[in-house]
Amino acid sequence: MKSPVALQLHTTILDPEGKAVSETSLPLHLLPGETRTYSPTLEVPQPQRWDVTNPVLYTAVTRITDGKLELDRYETPFGIRTVEYRAGEGLILNGRHVRINGVCMHHDLGALGAAVNMRATERQLEIMQAMGVNSIRTAHNPPSPEVLEVCDRLGLLVQVEAFDCWQMAKIPNGYNKFFDAWHERDLRDMIRRDRNHPSVIMWSIGNEILEQGKKDGWKLARHLHRICKDEDPTRLTSAGFNYYPASVKNGLAAEVDIPGLNYKPLAYAEVTAQYPDWHLLASETSSCTSTRGVYHLPIEKYTTHPSLHVTSYDLIGPSWAYPPDIEFRFLAETPSVLGEYIWTGFDYLGEPTPYGGRDNSTNGYWNDDWPARSSSFGAVDLCGFPKDRFFLYQSQWTDVKDKPMVHLLPHWNWEGMEGRTIPVYVYTNAPEAELFLNGKSLGRKKKSADTTVLKVAFNNWDEGDYNSPYRLSWDVPYQAGELKTIAYLDGKAVAEKAFQTAGSPAKLALSPDRSVIAADGSDLSFVTIRVLDQNGNFCPLANVQVNFRVDGPGELIAVDNGDSASTESFQAPTRKTFNGLALAVIRSKKGEAGAISLTASASNLTPIHVEIQSK
């Protein structure tokens, strides 16, 4: 531009149906080389509120014209909502109290790796929402734009987290090397990029940063807090503190709007009593570990197991970890706490705790128990298959009146253990449940009144075994056949779950999560492979080598089975099922429509195929 220009800036607000509900225009007068900021103001009459139950999105359309031609155009989706934090009450969204039922999420997409794929991201968040999740913590780095776009659409609240360390190093080659030069630029860029998302409700300036142990660490916390307020005065700041009481005594906790405590449920009552005006958050909780479909008997709290797997009775974790039930209890006792973010929603690549044996304080070396190579923290495994813990959270985070649920564990294939006692657990959002073995009732039990004894031991816990009111349990002498539970509300059956003792593997079943995908070269269909006996019963112990072939305008881009201690390739055209399940991920070919056929075959089993339409 070599001479002054006179342009027009047009801004139009479109409602969710695409109808213009507000618009304005401003003249733009620019000199050569000049940069100016314009701030048009618009009013939306009777706006529909963006909410976790109704994620309504508007669109701001910004256009620049020269009076005749449109020179530039940009569309910004956004939502209209109010967020308040009231001392003693918690998070108020659109005037309504909302308890945070959240999960921490790493950035990777399991077998697909770290590169972003919109559908894979969407699927992860849909699975979390089905568990009852209403919020995501992007632990411990800024998320991809796609994560926030999906959270806007689904109605998931987000804590966006900036840093996992500041100036003090956690590992030899960490972000601390770049912190002084880049932290302000990175933090400002993150907030500017993400502040139009209605899903974003707070900024986290750090997780378990080592400056908690310094007397002057509060100065850096204040500096980062002020940057956040300068870029976005509308949202509150937070941080996850694992040093307690050091983070409070050294003043770091007081420098953020929402102090977060990591793995400190025993401190909630003390902190809320001493600081009644604080907005306290359980920023990282539980760290319980488990492996889908694995049940080690007898139930005992061990450190590691020769199998390199972890029992799904959900009581094993590192020294700081505890069963979800402990968090449920202390959150119930301190209702002013905003809620929790469990570690973690999904299993993720790396950090195979309790195997590997080390963490960032020991130079982050994780190969002591190879081939254990991925996390066991998730409520779902690396494939996205729910573990039993998924249903424990679902029993607490969903309403029986909206969607009654009941879950039963373990499986009922215990050949050679006839007559021996098997601990059976039931998770339900209903007030009571009944257990049946081969049609005979083993009794009806009520939540809270009937408790389950859990072996609990973690840092600073001195109560010993915990009588959990959140799980129902029966000791059942094993007998092959049907194990069934029915949940009741007001005396009426509202949900049921049953297992049938399975015979030998006889066939496969294929279930795509979507049968129609876009022919854009990036859309995906996730196909679950299940091993069944001749009667169609699921085989919960089956480890069958399955071969895959894809015909038509698609390709097989990943396979997995959720086994955290497997070195099988994620890209091979074959995968062994793990405890009866495997996953195949199919991608469309760009611009090629038609039927994609996936064929799965295994030795001594009849091949089976499924079609996915690419459009």
Backbone torsions as a table, in degrees:
resi	resn	phi	psi	omega
1	MET	NA	115.5	-175.2
2	LYS	-105.8	-6.2	-179.5
3	SER	-143.0	161.5	179.4
4	PRO	-58.4	149.9	178.5
5	VAL	-129.5	150.8	174.3
6	ALA	-119.6	113.1	-176.6
7	LEU	-124.9	176.6	177.0
8	GLN	-124.4	134.9	175.1
9	LEU	-105.8	115.0	-178.3
10	HIS	-108.9	130.5	177.0
11	THR	-125.6	126.4	-179.5
12	THR	-126.9	133.7	175.7
13	ILE	-100.8	123.5	177.4
14	LEU	-104.0	136.3	177.3
15	ASP	-78.0	177.5	-177.2
16	PRO	-58.0	-22.6	178.4
17	GLU	-91.2	2.1	179.5
18	GLY	86.7	10.7	179.6
19	LYS	-89.8	134.6	178.4
20	ALA	-68.6	124.8	-179.7
21	VAL	-116.5	-8.6	177.3
22	SER	-166.1	143.3	177.9
23	GLU	-157.3	156.1	179.1
24	THR	-155.8	162.7	178.2
25	SER	-136.6	146.6	177.5
26	LEU	-132.5	142.6	173.1
27	PRO	-76.6	141.2	176.1
28	LEU	-114.1	121.5	175.9
29	HIS	-121.5	110.7	-174.7
30	LEU	-122.8	137.2	172.8
31	LEU	-87.6	160.2	178.1
32	PRO	-54.8	129.2	178.3
33	GLY	78.4	0.3	-175.2
34	GLU	-84.8	142.4	173.6
35	THR	-120.6	128.3	179.7
36	ARG	-135.1	154.4	177.5
37	THR	-108.6	130.6	178.5
38	TYR	-117.0	140.4	-177.1
39	SER	-130.1	80.5	177.4
40	PRO	-67.5	146.3	179.1
41	THR	-115.3	129.2	-180.0
42	LEU	-128.5	154.5	177.5
43	GLU	-120.7	131.5	177.7
44	VAL	-103.7	114.0	-179.2
45	PRO	-72.8	136.7	177.1
46	GLN	45.1	60.2	-176.0
47	PRO	-67.5	146.6	170.3
48	GLN	-82.9	131.2	-175.6
49	ARG	-82.7	136.1	170.1
50	TRP	-75.1	130.6	-176.4
51	ASP	-149.8	164.1	178.1
52	VAL	-65.4	-24.4	179.0
53	THR	-95.3	-11.4	-177.5
54	ASN	-155.6	77.0	-173.1
55	PRO	-76.3	75.0	-177.1
56	VAL	-77.7	129.3	179.9
57	LEU	-118.0	133.4	170.1
58	TYR	-99.7	171.4	176.8
59	THR	-133.5	128.5	172.6
60	ALA	-95.5	118.2	178.7
61	VAL	-101.9	117.4	-178.9
62	THR	-109.9	125.0	-179.1
63	ARG	-129.4	145.6	172.4
64	ILE	-117.2	128.0	179.7
65	THR	-128.4	161.6	174.2
66	ASP	-104.7	18.8	-176.9
67	GLY	100.9	-24.6	-179.5
68	LYS	-125.6	-51.3	-173.7
69	LEU	-104.6	146.5	171.8
70	GLU	-83.6	116.9	-176.4
71	LEU	-92.2	-29.5	-179.3
72	ASP	-155.2	154.4	-177.6
73	ARG	-152.3	137.2	177.8
74	TYR	-145.0	136.7	-179.8
75	GLU	-114.2	130.2	-178.2
76	THR	-122.1	107.2	173.5
77	PRO	-69.1	144.0	177.1
78	PHE	-156.6	167.7	178.2
79	GLY	-127.6	157.9	179.3
80	ILE	-113.5	117.6	-178.8
81	ARG	-159.6	163.4	174.9
82	THR	-115.4	139.8	176.2
83	VAL	-127.9	126.4	175.2
84	GLU	-129.6	154.2	172.5
85	TYR	-124.1	114.0	-176.4
86	ARG	-109.5	127.0	179.0
87	ALA	-56.5	129.9	-179.8
88	GLY	84.0	-11.5	-178.1
89	GLU	-116.1	-38.2	179.9
90	GLY	105.3	-150.1	-176.7
91	LEU	-82.0	127.6	178.1
92	ILE	-115.9	111.6	-179.3
93	LEU	-108.1	116.6	-178.3
94	ASN	54.0	39.0	177.3
95	GLY	81.5	3.9	-176.2
96	ARG	-122.1	135.0	179.5
97	HIS	-68.3	132.5	177.7
98	VAL	-130.8	120.5	174.2
99	ARG	-83.6	133.3	-179.8
100	ILE	-74.7	115.3	171.4
101	ASN	-108.3	85.0	-166.2
102	GLY	-117.9	166.4	176.1
103	VAL	-132.5	145.5	168.9
104	CYS	-82.7	138.4	-178.6
105	MET	-129.4	126.6	169.2
106	HIS	-75.5	170.9	-172.3
107	HIS	-85.6	-19.8	-171.0
108	ASP	-76.3	161.9	-177.7
109	LEU	-115.3	40.8	176.9
110	GLY	63.4	-128.0	-176.0
111	ALA	-61.7	-19.2	179.3
112	LEU	-81.3	-12.6	178.6
113	GLY	87.6	-157.0	-172.0
114	ALA	-93.9	-16.2	179.5
115	ALA	-65.3	142.6	-174.4
116	VAL	-78.8	133.5	170.0
117	ASN	-130.7	127.3	-174.3
118	MET	-59.6	-46.8	-176.9
119	ARG	-68.0	-40.0	179.3
120	ALA	-64.2	-38.5	177.0
121	THR	-64.5	-46.1	-180.0
122	GLU	-60.5	-43.4	-179.4
123	ARG	-61.9	-44.3	178.5
124	GLN	-56.8	-45.9	-176.2
125	LEU	-72.4	-31.6	174.5
126	GLU	-64.8	-40.7	178.2
127	ILE	-63.5	-41.6	177.6
128	MET	-62.8	-42.9	-179.6
129	GLN	-63.5	-34.7	177.9
130	ALA	-65.4	-24.3	178.4
131	MET	-77.0	-14.2	-176.2
132	GLY	107.2	5.8	-179.8
133	VAL	-68.1	136.2	173.7
134	ASN	-122.3	3.9	-178.5
135	SER	-154.5	150.0	-178.5
136	ILE	-123.7	135.7	169.4
137	ARG	-108.1	124.6	-174.1
138	THR	-86.1	72.2	-172.8
139	ALA	-80.1	124.7	-4.5
140	HIS	-125.6	46.6	-176.9
141	ASN	-147.2	164.3	175.6
142	PRO	-58.2	143.0	-179.1
143	PRO	-81.4	169.2	169.4
144	SER	-69.3	153.5	174.7
145	PRO	-56.9	-31.1	-178.9
146	GLU	-64.1	-36.4	178.1
147	VAL	-59.2	-46.0	-178.4
148	LEU	-71.0	-34.2	176.8
149	GLU	-61.6	-42.7	179.6
150	VAL	-69.3	-41.0	178.9
151	CYS	-62.5	-37.3	174.4
152	ASP	-58.4	-44.6	-176.2
153	ARG	-72.3	-37.0	-175.7
154	LEU	-85.3	-21.7	-176.9
155	GLY	87.6	44.6	177.5
156	LEU	-109.3	129.7	175.7
157	LEU	-76.3	151.2	-175.3
158	VAL	-135.2	132.6	162.6
159	GLN	-98.5	114.3	178.9
160	VAL	-89.0	124.5	-175.1
161	GLU	-110.4	135.6	-172.6
162	ALA	-94.1	-46.7	-167.7
163	PHE	-134.6	148.7	170.9
164	ASP	-106.2	-9.7	171.7
165	CYS	-156.7	158.7	177.1
166	TRP	-109.9	-119.3	-177.9
167	GLN	-80.1	-28.5	-177.1
168	MET	-87.0	129.0	-172.6
169	ALA	-76.3	139.6	169.4
170	LYS	-97.2	-34.2	179.8
171	ILE	-133.1	162.9	-175.4
172	PRO	-61.6	-26.3	-172.5
173	ASN	-127.1	50.3	-173.8
174	GLY	-97.5	-176.0	-178.3
175	TYR	-64.0	-18.4	178.3
176	ASN	-55.3	-27.4	179.4
177	LYS	-66.6	-23.9	-175.8
178	PHE	-114.0	-3.4	-171.1
179	PHE	-57.8	-51.6	-175.6
180	ASP	-59.1	-40.7	-176.0
181	ALA	-80.2	-28.2	-167.1
182	TRP	-121.7	-11.4	-170.9
183	HIS	-61.1	-40.3	-176.9
184	GLU	-69.4	-45.5	178.1
185	ARG	-59.8	-45.6	-178.0
186	ASP	-65.0	-42.3	-178.7
187	LEU	-67.3	-44.5	178.8
188	ARG	-64.5	-42.9	179.4
189	ASP	-62.2	-40.7	178.8
190	MET	-60.4	-47.8	-176.9
191	ILE	-67.9	-41.6	178.9
192	ARG	-63.0	-37.9	179.9
193	ARG	-68.5	-37.9	-166.5
194	ASP	-105.8	-4.9	-168.9
195	ARG	-75.2	-9.9	176.7
196	ASN	-86.4	-2.6	-177.4
197	HIS	-84.7	123.2	179.0
198	PRO	-66.6	-22.4	179.8
199	SER	-67.6	-26.9	-176.3
200	VAL	-77.2	120.4	-177.2
201	ILE	-115.6	-12.2	177.4
202	MET	-163.1	157.2	176.2
203	TRP	-107.8	130.5	173.5
204	SER	-102.0	127.4	-177.7
205	ILE	-92.9	-1.3	178.3
206	GLY	174.5	158.3	177.2
207	ASN	-129.3	121.0	173.9
208	GLU	49.1	40.5	-179.1
209	ILE	-72.1	143.8	-172.5
210	LEU	-74.5	-13.8	176.7
211	GLU	-63.9	-10.4	174.7
212	GLN	-56.1	-31.1	-177.1
213	GLY	-86.1	1.4	-179.1
214	LYS	-101.8	143.7	-179.7
215	LYS	-65.2	-29.8	-178.2
216	ASP	-107.1	15.7	179.6
217	GLY	-62.6	-24.6	-179.7
218	TRP	-60.5	-27.2	-177.2
219	LYS	-64.3	-41.7	179.5
220	LEU	-70.7	-36.6	175.9
221	ALA	-61.2	-43.2	178.5
222	ARG	-63.2	-40.4	179.5
223	HIS	-60.6	-46.5	-179.2
224	LEU	-68.9	-38.7	176.3
225	HIS	-58.4	-42.6	-178.3
226	ARG	-68.4	-33.9	175.4
227	ILE	-62.4	-44.9	179.5
228	CYS	-59.6	-45.1	-178.5
229	LYS	-66.9	-33.2	178.8
230	ASP	-66.4	-39.4	-179.2
231	GLU	-82.4	-32.0	-176.2
232	ASP	-151.0	90.4	-179.9
233	PRO	-73.7	-5.2	-174.6
234	THR	-86.4	-19.6	-176.5
235	ARG	-112.3	154.7	179.3
236	LEU	-89.7	160.7	179.4
237	THR	-105.0	156.4	179.7
238	SER	-146.6	174.1	171.6
239	ALA	-163.1	151.3	179.0
240	GLY	-98.2	116.3	-177.3
241	PHE	-108.7	125.6	176.9
242	ASN	-105.9	-9.0	174.2
243	TYR	-93.2	111.8	175.8
244	TYR	-133.6	129.5	13.7
245	PRO	-93.9	9.5	-174.3
246	ALA	-56.7	-41.1	-177.8
247	SER	-63.3	-29.5	177.9
248	VAL	-82.8	-48.5	-177.8
249	LYS	-63.7	-35.9	-179.3
250	ASN	-84.3	-1.9	170.2
251	GLY	90.5	-0.5	-178.9
252	LEU	-67.6	-41.6	-176.7
253	ALA	-60.5	-33.6	-178.2
254	ALA	-74.1	-12.2	-176.8
255	GLU	-89.7	-4.3	175.1
256	VAL	-116.1	158.4	-179.2
257	ASP	-72.9	-33.3	-175.9
258	ILE	-127.0	90.3	176.9
259	PRO	-64.9	131.1	178.1
260	GLY	-108.5	138.0	175.8
261	LEU	-111.6	127.8	177.0
262	ASN	-97.5	118.0	174.9
263	TYR	59.5	43.1	179.8
264	LYS	-130.4	50.6	-178.8
265	PRO	-62.2	-27.8	-178.5
266	LEU	-70.0	-13.5	-176.6
267	ALA	-98.8	-7.7	-173.3
268	TYR	-57.9	-48.6	-176.5
269	ALA	-62.9	-40.9	-179.6
270	GLU	-64.4	-46.2	-177.7
271	VAL	-67.7	-44.6	-178.3
272	THR	-67.0	-30.2	176.7
273	ALA	-71.2	-39.6	-178.4
274	GLN	-77.2	-31.7	-176.3
275	TYR	-130.2	72.5	-174.7
276	PRO	-65.3	-17.1	179.4
277	ASP	-90.7	-4.8	179.7
278	TRP	-74.2	150.2	170.6
279	HIS	-100.1	92.0	-173.2
280	LEU	-86.8	139.8	-178.1
281	LEU	-127.9	135.4	170.5
282	ALA	-83.8	85.4	-166.0
283	SER	-75.6	-18.5	175.3
284	GLU	-156.3	125.0	-170.3
285	THR	-135.5	158.1	168.2
286	SER	73.3	-69.1	-173.9
287	SER	55.8	28.1	174.3
288	CYS	-66.1	144.0	179.7
289	THR	-119.7	148.6	177.3
290	SER	-164.6	161.5	177.5
291	THR	-120.3	128.3	-175.1
292	ARG	-57.0	128.3	173.4
293	GLY	80.0	6.3	-178.9
294	VAL	-105.7	129.7	-179.8
295	TYR	-136.4	106.9	-180.0
296	HIS	-92.1	128.5	179.3
297	LEU	-118.5	146.0	-2.9
298	PRO	-70.2	164.8	177.1
299	ILE	-68.5	122.1	178.6
300	GLU	-151.4	154.0	179.3
301	LYS	-93.9	104.3	180.0
302	TYR	-110.9	170.6	177.6
303	THR	-86.9	-54.9	175.7
304	THR	-139.3	168.6	-176.8
305	HIS	-132.5	143.7	-178.6
306	PRO	-56.1	-24.8	-179.0
307	SER	-71.8	-14.7	-171.5
308	LEU	66.1	15.7	174.1
309	HIS	-112.7	174.2	-177.1
310	VAL	-131.1	136.3	-177.4
311	THR	-60.4	144.7	179.9
312	SER	-92.0	15.8	168.9
313	TYR	-76.9	-1.0	168.7
314	ASP	58.5	65.4	173.5
315	LEU	-143.9	-2.6	-175.7
316	ILE	-95.3	139.0	175.1
317	GLY	-171.0	172.6	175.9
318	PRO	-67.7	-177.1	-170.1
319	SER	-62.4	-26.4	-178.3
320	TRP	-90.7	-5.0	-167.9
321	ALA	-96.5	160.1	-177.8
322	TYR	-153.9	158.7	179.1
323	PRO	-62.8	154.4	178.9
324	PRO	-54.1	-30.9	-177.0
325	ASP	-58.0	-34.8	-179.4
326	ILE	-63.5	-44.1	178.6
327	GLU	-65.2	-41.7	177.6
328	PHE	-55.0	-44.5	-177.4
329	ARG	-62.5	-51.1	-173.6
330	PHE	-74.5	-26.9	171.9
331	LEU	-69.1	-37.0	177.3
332	ALA	-65.4	-34.0	-179.1
333	GLU	-79.0	-18.8	179.3
334	THR	-128.5	75.7	-174.1
335	PRO	-64.3	-14.7	179.1
336	SER	-75.2	-17.5	175.9
337	VAL	-64.7	135.8	-172.1
338	LEU	-61.6	-27.3	-175.6
339	GLY	140.0	-165.1	-174.0
340	GLU	-133.6	155.9	167.9
341	TYR	-120.8	110.0	-177.0
342	ILE	-76.4	151.7	171.8
343	TRP	-104.2	107.5	-3.9
344	THR	-134.9	174.3	175.7
345	GLY	-70.0	-54.7	-179.9
346	PHE	-110.4	147.8	161.6
347	ASP	-60.2	157.5	-178.4
348	TYR	-144.6	162.9	-177.6
349	LEU	-70.4	131.0	-179.7
350	GLY	92.6	177.2	176.6
351	GLU	48.5	65.8	-172.8
352	PRO	-82.7	38.1	177.1
353	THR	-47.8	136.6	7.7
354	PRO	-85.7	9.8	178.2
355	TYR	-94.0	167.2	-175.1
356	GLY	88.7	-40.5	166.5
357	GLY	80.5	-3.1	-175.7
358	ARG	-137.6	168.3	178.9
359	ASP	-141.6	-163.3	-174.1
360	ASN	-66.1	-19.3	177.9
361	SER	-78.2	-9.7	176.5
362	THR	-122.6	40.9	175.2
363	ASN	65.9	19.3	169.1
364	GLY	61.7	31.8	-180.0
365	TYR	-88.7	124.7	-170.2
366	TRP	-120.5	13.2	-170.0
367	ASN	-101.9	13.5	-177.8
368	ASP	-64.2	-27.3	-176.9
369	ASP	-119.3	35.8	176.9
370	TRP	-54.5	138.1	15.3
371	PRO	-95.1	19.1	171.2
372	ALA	-56.7	118.2	-169.7
373	ARG	-137.2	1.9	176.8
374	SER	-147.2	166.2	-172.4
375	SER	-62.6	151.5	170.2
376	SER	-116.7	9.5	-175.3
377	PHE	-74.0	-23.2	-168.7
378	GLY	-66.9	151.2	169.3
379	ALA	-76.0	-17.5	169.9
380	VAL	-128.5	158.5	-176.9
381	ASP	-82.4	-174.4	-175.0
382	LEU	-63.5	-25.2	178.1
383	CYS	-78.8	-21.3	-170.6
384	GLY	97.6	9.4	175.9
385	PHE	-80.0	128.0	-178.6
386	PRO	-63.0	137.6	167.5
387	LYS	-88.4	175.2	178.6
388	ASP	-62.2	-33.4	-178.8
389	ARG	-61.9	-29.6	174.1
390	PHE	-52.0	-44.4	-175.5
391	PHE	-79.1	-25.7	173.4
392	LEU	-64.3	-45.2	176.3
393	TYR	-66.5	-40.5	179.2
394	GLN	-60.1	-35.1	-179.9
395	SER	-67.6	-23.5	178.8
396	GLN	-96.4	-27.5	-169.6
397	TRP	-103.8	1.2	177.2
398	THR	-123.9	158.7	-175.4
399	ASP	-100.7	126.5	-179.3
400	VAL	-59.8	-28.8	-179.2
401	LYS	-74.3	-25.2	177.8
402	ASP	-86.8	-47.5	-177.5
403	LYS	-152.5	90.1	179.9
404	PRO	-62.9	141.4	-179.6
405	MET	-143.3	153.7	171.8
406	VAL	-148.3	143.0	-178.7
407	HIS	-132.3	147.8	-173.6
408	LEU	-129.5	137.3	173.9
409	LEU	-150.2	152.3	6.0
410	PRO	-89.2	-167.0	172.5
411	HIS	-63.7	176.6	-176.9
412	TRP	-124.3	46.8	174.7
413	ASN	-122.8	91.8	-176.0
414	TRP	-129.3	52.9	180.0
415	GLU	-56.1	134.2	-178.8
416	GLY	91.9	-5.7	-179.9
417	MET	-115.5	24.0	-179.5
418	GLU	-55.5	130.0	178.6
419	GLY	86.0	-14.3	178.7
420	ARG	-84.0	150.1	-174.6
421	THR	-75.8	129.2	175.1
422	ILE	-113.8	121.9	175.1
423	PRO	-70.8	123.7	-179.5
424	VAL	-112.7	127.4	179.3
425	TYR	-111.7	147.7	174.5
426	VAL	-128.5	129.9	174.6
427	TYR	-113.8	128.4	-179.5
428	THR	-152.0	151.3	172.9
429	ASN	-91.5	1.8	174.2
430	ALA	-86.5	161.8	-175.8
431	PRO	-76.0	-18.7	-179.6
432	GLU	-152.9	160.3	-179.6
433	ALA	-148.9	157.1	179.9
434	GLU	-125.5	144.9	-179.9
435	LEU	-114.0	140.2	-179.8
436	PHE	-128.9	140.5	171.5
437	LEU	-123.1	116.0	-178.3
438	ASN	51.4	42.7	175.6
439	GLY	85.3	-8.4	-179.4
440	LYS	-97.1	128.8	-179.5
441	SER	-70.1	133.7	174.6
442	LEU	-103.0	12.2	175.4
443	GLY	112.0	152.2	177.2
444	ARG	-105.5	138.7	-178.9
445	LYS	-130.2	153.5	-178.8
446	LYS	-112.9	135.6	175.8
447	LYS	-62.7	148.8	-177.7
448	SER	78.0	-51.9	179.7
449	ALA	-70.7	-41.7	177.6
450	ASP	-103.3	122.2	-174.4
451	THR	-112.9	166.4	177.1
452	THR	-120.7	127.8	-178.3
453	VAL	-78.4	122.7	178.4
454	LEU	-112.9	138.0	174.7
455	LYS	-81.0	114.5	-174.4
456	VAL	-124.1	131.4	174.1
457	ALA	-155.1	115.3	175.1
458	PHE	-152.0	174.8	-173.4
459	ASN	-52.2	125.7	174.2
460	ASN	72.3	5.6	177.0
461	TRP	-87.7	124.1	-179.2
462	ASP	-124.9	15.0	-178.3
463	GLU	-87.5	-11.1	-178.0
464	GLY	74.3	-146.6	-179.5
465	ASP	-59.3	146.2	-177.7
466	TYR	-115.0	128.5	175.3
467	ASN	-84.7	98.2	-174.5
468	SER	-80.7	125.1	175.4
469	PRO	-85.0	4.2	-173.4
470	TYR	-100.4	-7.5	179.3
471	ARG	-127.9	139.4	170.7
472	LEU	-99.9	145.8	-177.3
473	SER	-148.6	152.2	176.0
474	TRP	-137.1	143.7	169.9
475	ASP	-96.1	115.5	-170.0
476	VAL	-119.5	119.9	172.5
477	PRO	-62.9	127.9	-172.8
478	TYR	-68.6	132.8	173.4
479	GLN	-147.3	125.1	-178.3
480	ALA	-58.9	151.8	179.7
481	GLY	138.0	-140.4	-176.3
482	GLU	-108.2	125.6	171.1
483	LEU	-107.3	126.6	-171.7
484	LYS	-140.7	144.4	173.1
485	THR	-128.5	145.5	176.2
486	ILE	-125.7	131.8	177.2
487	ALA	-98.8	146.0	-174.9
488	TYR	-127.3	141.6	171.5
489	LEU	-128.0	123.7	-177.3
490	ASP	53.0	37.5	176.8
491	GLY	81.5	-3.2	-178.5
492	LYS	-107.0	139.1	177.6
493	ALA	-66.7	128.2	-177.9
494	VAL	-122.9	-15.9	179.2
495	ALA	-160.6	152.5	176.3
496	GLU	-148.5	157.8	178.1
497	LYS	-146.3	139.5	-178.0
498	ALA	-141.7	148.3	172.2
499	PHE	-121.3	139.0	174.7
500	GLN	-113.3	131.6	175.7
501	THR	-56.7	123.8	-174.2
502	ALA	-92.8	151.0	173.2
503	GLY	-87.3	-158.2	-179.4
504	SER	-69.6	150.1	176.5
505	PRO	-56.2	132.2	-177.6
506	ALA	-128.5	-26.3	-177.6
507	LYS	-158.6	169.3	178.8
508	LEU	-112.5	154.4	172.1
509	ALA	-128.9	138.1	-179.4
510	LEU	-115.2	131.6	-179.0
511	SER	-134.7	100.5	175.6
512	PRO	-74.2	142.1	177.5
513	ASP	-70.8	-24.5	173.5
514	ARG	-143.1	134.8	-178.9
515	SER	-94.1	-9.5	177.4
516	VAL	-130.3	126.3	178.1
517	ILE	-130.8	166.3	-178.3
518	ALA	-83.4	140.5	179.6
519	ALA	-84.7	55.9	-175.7
520	ASP	-109.7	3.4	178.0
521	GLY	81.2	2.4	178.0
522	SER	-134.9	-15.6	-179.2
523	ASP	-71.8	151.4	-171.8
524	LEU	-130.7	152.4	166.5
525	SER	-124.1	127.5	179.4
526	PHE	-98.8	116.4	-174.4
527	VAL	-106.5	121.0	177.9
528	THR	-88.9	132.3	176.9
529	ILE	-106.4	124.8	179.0
530	ARG	-120.3	140.8	177.4
531	VAL	-97.0	128.1	-177.2
532	LEU	-122.7	155.5	171.6
533	ASP	-85.4	-176.4	-174.3
534	GLN	-66.0	-19.1	178.7
535	ASN	-96.5	4.9	178.2
536	GLY	87.0	9.6	177.9
537	ASN	-82.0	140.0	178.7
538	PHE	-65.7	136.6	179.4
539	CYS	-100.2	98.8	-169.3
540	PRO	-75.8	-7.5	-179.5
541	LEU	-114.8	6.7	-171.5
542	ALA	-74.4	126.8	173.1
543	ASN	-121.0	88.2	-171.9
544	VAL	-112.6	132.4	177.3
545	GLN	-75.6	119.6	-176.8
546	VAL	-113.6	132.9	177.7
547	ASN	-105.5	145.0	-175.6
548	PHE	-122.1	144.9	172.3
549	ARG	-138.8	134.9	179.3
550	VAL	-116.3	129.2	175.0
551	ASP	-120.6	150.2	180.0
552	GLY	95.6	-169.3	-171.7
553	PRO	-80.7	55.1	177.8
554	GLY	-153.7	174.3	179.8
555	GLU	-147.9	151.4	175.5
556	LEU	-84.4	117.4	-175.8
557	ILE	-110.7	-12.7	177.7
558	ALA	-163.9	150.5	172.8
559	VAL	-135.2	154.3	178.5
560	ASP	-164.1	171.2	176.2
561	ASN	-142.2	0.4	178.3
562	GLY	84.9	1.9	179.2
563	ASP	-77.9	114.3	-176.5
564	SER	-76.6	-4.9	-179.6
565	ALA	-123.4	40.9	179.7
566	SER	-118.9	140.0	176.3
567	THR	-105.4	14.5	176.3
568	GLU	-61.4	147.0	-178.8
569	SER	-68.8	139.6	174.6
570	PHE	-76.9	-13.6	-176.5
571	GLN	-109.6	1.9	-178.4
572	ALA	-73.3	156.6	177.5
573	PRO	-83.4	21.7	-178.9
574	THR	-148.7	151.5	178.0
575	ARG	-158.4	138.8	175.0
576	LYS	-81.5	137.0	174.1
577	THR	-68.1	150.6	176.8
578	PHE	-121.4	116.9	-175.9
579	ASN	49.8	44.6	170.9
580	GLY	90.2	-6.1	-174.7
581	LEU	-129.1	151.4	169.9
582	ALA	-149.6	170.4	-176.9
583	LEU	-135.4	137.4	172.0
584	ALA	-124.4	133.0	-178.2
585	VAL	-110.4	121.2	-177.1
586	ILE	-108.3	133.6	177.5
587	ARG	-116.7	141.2	177.2
588	SER	-71.9	162.1	172.3
589	LYS	-100.9	135.9	-173.2
590	LYS	-61.7	125.2	174.8
591	GLY	77.5	3.8	-178.7
592	GLU	-113.1	105.8	179.1
593	ALA	-89.8	161.7	176.9
594	GLY	137.9	-170.7	-176.6
595	ALA	-91.7	122.8	173.6
596	ILE	-95.4	126.1	-179.5
597	SER	-110.2	124.5	173.9
598	LEU	-107.5	122.4	177.1
599	THR	-110.0	130.6	176.8
600	ALA	-117.7	134.6	-179.7
601	SER	-139.8	152.8	178.2
602	ALA	-149.2	155.5	-178.0
603	SER	-57.9	129.8	177.7
604	ASN	69.1	9.2	177.1
605	LEU	-118.3	145.9	179.8
606	THR	-70.8	129.8	177.6
607	PRO	-58.7	150.4	180.0
608	ILE	-138.8	149.1	179.1
609	HIS	-137.9	160.2	177.5
610	VAL	-138.0	147.4	179.7
611	GLU	-107.5	139.9	176.5
612	ILE	-124.6	125.6	-178.7
613	GLN	-85.4	128.1	175.4
614	SER	-104.4	120.8	-174.3
615	LYS	-127.4	NA	NA
